[in-house]
């Protein structure tokens, strides 16, 4: 556009190849916005224009939700409300969820109620119990990959319920921390639950589990599709490399000895990446309400005032005194 032109921003001169981004269909906008950091999607994109605000408030951006890294630092109440807001935005189209440290049974029930399309579920370090798993497992039938590592309150009962209802399950992570396993009795009940209810497994991680050689052999006999098995720290397993090479040539096995320099890569289930490289310096205090339509800059700025319409805010960057309340690092 030439200097002095009267065209408004976003308007096209005749023959100009410039396209209006606000006229893209929501599906296309969703594909683009999913590549942005989480805080930008929730606090910056809605301010651009009404169509962008509607796109980021709908299901197009939330078929895959990854707040695992953020959830390890946030206040539990903020996590609960963030999770519920994002799941509601997915409108039943949620395919992948990664979140750490869920504490309330209501969170698991809410998740299961909206899991009709869910395929990948990562909830490590969560306070989920056998009883709640038995209640919700029937609503997780579409899940193909599950991570319940470091969940210390579940046992073979929970895994049996999962196996009986999640017939499509091909990947299970049930790693434990060495300190959590210290002083515990044998965990063969979990191994037998895996062997008897999860025959389609291709990937199994049970690092630092107190499984016996006998129960592991039962898994190997029943789960004939296994391609990867993590046994690091399973000190009660007395099987050497020669055994696995002779009996299970196509199976990749780690452990039982711990390999300090090993860097694990997951070829068939992509890692849950962080939303932002600078997430160590940013956090959000979650406030009530659902943002609704786009407002102009002046109205938006008013909502940053604690005396203003806080109920219309969903999130805000923390600043100064607020940071001290939650132990966050100073805002840059």
C-alpha positions in Angstrom: 0.0 0.0 0.0 1.4 3.4 -1.0 2.1 6.1 1.5 -0.9 8.3 2.2 -3.4 5.6 1.1 -6.8 5.9 2.7 -7.2 2.1 3.0 -7.8 0.8 6.5 -5.6 -1.9 8.0 -6.7 -5.3 6.6 -8.3 -3.8 3.4 -7.0 -4.9 0.0 -6.0 -2.8 -2.9 -7.0 -4.2 -6.3 -4.6 -6.9 -7.3 -3.0 -7.0 -3.8 -2.2 -10.6 -2.7 -2.7 -9.7 1.0 -5.4 -11.8 2.6 -7.5 -10.9 5.6 -6.6 -13.2 8.5 -9.9 -12.4 10.3 -11.8 -14.0 7.4 -10.1 -17.5 7.7 -12.5 -20.3 8.7 -12.3 -21.3 12.4 -10.8 -24.7 11.5 -7.8 -23.1 9.8 -7.4 -20.6 12.6 -7.4 -23.4 15.1 -4.6 -25.2 13.3 -2.5 -22.0 13.4 -3.2 -21.1 17.0 -2.4 -24.5 18.3 1.3 -23.7 17.5 1.2 -20.7 19.9 2.2 -20.8 23.6 -0.7 -21.3 26.0 -0.6 -17.9 27.5 -0.7 -16.2 24.1 -3.8 -18.3 23.1 -5.7 -17.3 26.2 -4.6 -13.7 26.7 -3.4 -12.2 23.4 -5.2 -13.9 20.6 -8.7 -13.0 21.8 -7.8 -9.3 21.7 -7.0 -9.2 18.0 -10.5 -9.4 16.6 -13.9 -11.0 17.2 -13.3 -13.9 14.8 -10.0 -14.8 16.5 -11.7 -14.6 19.9 -14.5 -16.9 18.8 -12.0 -19.4 17.3 -9.9 -19.6 20.4 -13.0 -19.9 22.6 -14.3 -22.9 20.6 -13.2 -26.5 20.1 -10.8 -25.8 17.2 -7.8 -25.0 19.4 -8.5 -27.5 22.1 -8.6 -31.0 20.6 -5.1 -31.5 22.2 -4.5 -30.0 25.6 -1.0 -30.0 27.1 -0.7 -28.2 30.5 1.5 -30.8 32.1 4.5 -28.6 32.6 2.4 -25.6 33.8 0.4 -27.8 36.1 3.5 -28.8 38.1 3.9 -25.2 39.3 0.4 -23.7 39.6 -2.0 -23.5 42.6 -4.3 -26.6 42.8 -7.4 -24.4 42.6 -6.1 -22.7 39.5 -5.4 -26.1 37.9 -8.9 -27.3 38.6 -10.5 -24.3 37.0 -8.1 -24.2 34.0 -8.7 -27.8 33.3 -12.5 -27.5 33.4 -12.4 -24.4 31.2 -10.2 -26.0 28.5 -12.1 -29.3 28.4 -15.4 -27.4 28.1 -14.0 -25.4 25.2 -13.1 -28.7 23.4 -16.9 -29.5 23.2 -16.4 -33.2 23.2 -13.7 -33.3 20.6 -10.8 -33.7 23.0 -8.3 -36.3 21.7 -5.2 -35.8 23.9 -4.8 -34.5 27.4 -1.6 -34.1 29.4 -1.8 -32.7 32.9 0.1 -33.5 36.1 -1.0 -33.6 39.8 -4.8 -33.8 39.7 -6.0 -34.0 43.3 -9.8 -34.1 43.4 -12.1 -37.0 42.4 -14.4 -34.5 40.8 -11.7 -33.7 38.3 -11.5 -37.3 37.1 -15.3 -37.6 36.9 -15.5 -34.4 34.9 -12.7 -35.6 32.6 -14.4 -38.9 32.0 -17.7 -37.2 31.2 -16.0 -35.4 28.3 -13.8 -38.2 27.1 -15.9 -39.5 24.2 -13.1 -38.8 21.7 -10.1 -39.1 24.0 -7.2 -41.3 22.8 -4.1 -40.1 24.8 -4.4 -39.5 28.5 -1.4 -38.5 30.6 -2.1 -37.8 34.3 1.1 -38.6 36.2 1.5 -37.7 39.9 -2.2 -37.6 40.4 -4.1 -38.6 43.5 -6.4 -41.0 41.7 -7.6 -44.0 43.7 -8.8 -47.5 42.8 -12.4 -46.6 43.6 -12.6 -43.6 41.3 -10.8 -45.5 38.5 -13.4 -48.3 38.8 -16.1 -45.7 38.5 -14.8 -43.8 35.4 -13.0 -46.6 33.5 -16.1 -47.4 31.5 -16.1 -43.9 30.1 -12.5 -44.1 28.9 -13.1 -46.8 26.3 -11.5 -44.9 23.4 -8.2 -44.4 25.2 -5.2 -46.0 23.4 -2.3 -44.5 25.5 -2.4 -44.0 29.2 0.2 -42.6 31.6 -0.5 -43.1 35.3 3.1 -42.9 36.4 3.9 -41.9 40.0 0.2 -42.3 41.0 0.8 -43.9 44.4 -2.8 -44.6 45.4 -3.8 -47.0 42.7 -3.1 -50.8 42.6 -3.9 -53.8 40.5 -7.6 -53.1 41.0 -7.4 -49.9 39.0 -5.3 -51.4 36.3 -7.7 -54.3 36.0 -10.6 -51.9 35.6 -8.7 -50.0 32.9 -7.8 -53.1 31.1 -11.4 -54.5 31.2 -12.8 -51.3 29.7 -10.0 -49.8 27.5 -9.9 -52.6 24.9 -8.0 -50.4 22.5 -5.1 -49.7 24.9 -1.7 -50.2 23.2 0.5 -48.0 25.5 0.8 -47.9 29.3 3.2 -45.9 31.5 3.2 -47.0 35.1 6.6 -45.9 36.2 7.3 -45.3 39.9 9.8 -43.2 41.8 12.4 -45.3 43.7 11.5 -43.6 47.0 7.8 -44.4 46.5 8.7 -48.1 46.0 10.9 -48.3 49.0 9.5 -50.5 51.8 6.6 -51.7 49.7 5.7 -55.4 49.2 5.7 -57.0 45.8 3.5 -55.4 43.2 2.7 -58.5 41.3 -1.0 -57.7 41.4 -0.4 -54.9 38.9 1.7 -57.1 36.7 -1.0 -59.8 36.7 -3.7 -57.2 35.9 -1.7 -56.1 32.9 -1.2 -59.6 31.7 -4.8 -60.7 32.0 -6.6 -57.5 30.7 -4.2 -55.7 28.3 -3.2 -58.2 25.5 -2.8 -55.5 22.8 0.0 -53.6 24.5 2.8 -52.5 22.3 4.6 -50.3 24.8 4.9 -50.9 28.6 6.8 -48.8 31.1 7.0 -50.2 34.7 10.3 -48.7 35.9 11.1 -49.2 39.6 8.1 -51.6 40.1 8.6 -54.5 42.5 7.5 -57.1 40.1 8.8 -60.7 40.2 10.3 -62.7 37.4 7.2 -65.0 37.4 4.8 -62.1 36.9 6.9 -60.5 34.2 6.9 -63.8 32.3 3.2 -63.8 32.5 3.1 -60.3 30.9 5.5 -61.5 28.1 3.4 -64.6 27.5 0.1 -62.6 27.3 1.1 -59.4 25.6 2.6 -60.8 22.4 2.5 -57.5 20.5 5.0 -55.8 22.9 7.7 -53.7 21.1 9.1 -51.8 24.0 9.5 -52.7 27.7 11.0 -50.5 30.4 12.2 -52.5 33.4 14.7 -50.1 34.8 15.0 -50.5 38.6 12.9 -53.7 38.6 15.5 -55.4 40.8 13.4 -58.6 41.5 13.5 -59.5 37.8 16.1 -62.1 37.1 16.2 -62.2 33.3 19.3 -61.3 31.3 19.9 -59.8 27.9 20.6 -63.3 26.4 17.1 -64.5 27.4 15.4 -61.6 25.7 17.5 -61.8 22.6 16.7 -65.5 22.2 13.0 -65.4 23.1 11.9 -61.9 22.1 14.0 -60.7 19.3 11.7 -57.9 18.2 11.3 -56.5 21.8 13.4 -53.6 23.0 14.1 -53.9 26.7 15.5 -51.3 29.1 16.8 -52.6 32.4 16.6 -53.9 35.0 19.9 -52.2 35.4 19.6 -48.4 35.2 21.5 -46.8 32.3 22.4 -43.3 33.5 23.4 -42.0 30.1 20.3 -43.3 28.2 18.2 -40.7 26.6 14.8 -42.1 26.0 12.9 -41.2 22.8 9.4 -42.2 22.0 9.0 -43.0 18.3 5.3 -43.9 18.2 3.8 -41.5 20.7 5.1 -38.0 20.4 6.2 -36.4 23.6 4.0 -33.9 25.3 6.0 -30.7 24.6 5.9 -27.5 26.6 3.7 -24.7 25.4 6.3 -22.0 25.8 10.1 -21.8 26.0 9.9 -19.0 28.4 7.3 -20.6 30.7 9.7 -20.5 33.6 9.2 -16.8 33.8 5.4 -16.6 33.2 2.4 -17.9 35.1 -1.2 -17.0 35.3 -3.5 -16.4 38.2 -6.8 -17.9 37.2 -9.9 -15.8 37.7 -13.6 -16.6 37.3 -15.7 -16.4 34.2 -15.5 -17.1 30.5 -14.2 -14.2 28.4 -16.9 -14.1 25.8 -16.6 -11.8 22.8 -13.7 -9.5 21.9 -13.7 -6.1 23.6 -11.8 -3.0 22.4 -8.5 -2.1 23.9 -9.9 0.4 26.3 -12.4 -2.0 27.8 -9.8 -4.8 28.0 -7.3 -2.5 29.9 -10.0 -1.7 32.4 -10.4 -5.4 33.2 -6.8 -5.5 34.4 -7.8 -3.3 37.4 -8.6 -5.3 40.5 -11.4 -2.8 41.0 -12.8 -3.5 37.6 -14.8 -6.3 36.0 -12.6 -9.2 37.2 -15.3 -11.7 36.6 -14.9 -11.2 32.8 -11.2 -12.2 32.9 -10.1 -15.8 32.5 -6.4 -15.4 33.1 -3.9 -12.6 33.7 -0.1 -12.4 33.8 1.0 -12.1 37.4 2.9 -9.0 38.5 4.8 -7.7 41.5 2.9 -8.3 44.7 0.7 -11.1 43.2 3.8 -13.1 42.5 4.8 -13.4 46.1 1.5 -14.9 47.1 2.1 -18.1 45.1 5.9 -18.2 45.3 6.4 -17.4 41.6 9.6 -15.8 40.3 9.5 -12.1 39.6 7.9 -11.1 36.3 10.5 -10.1 33.7 
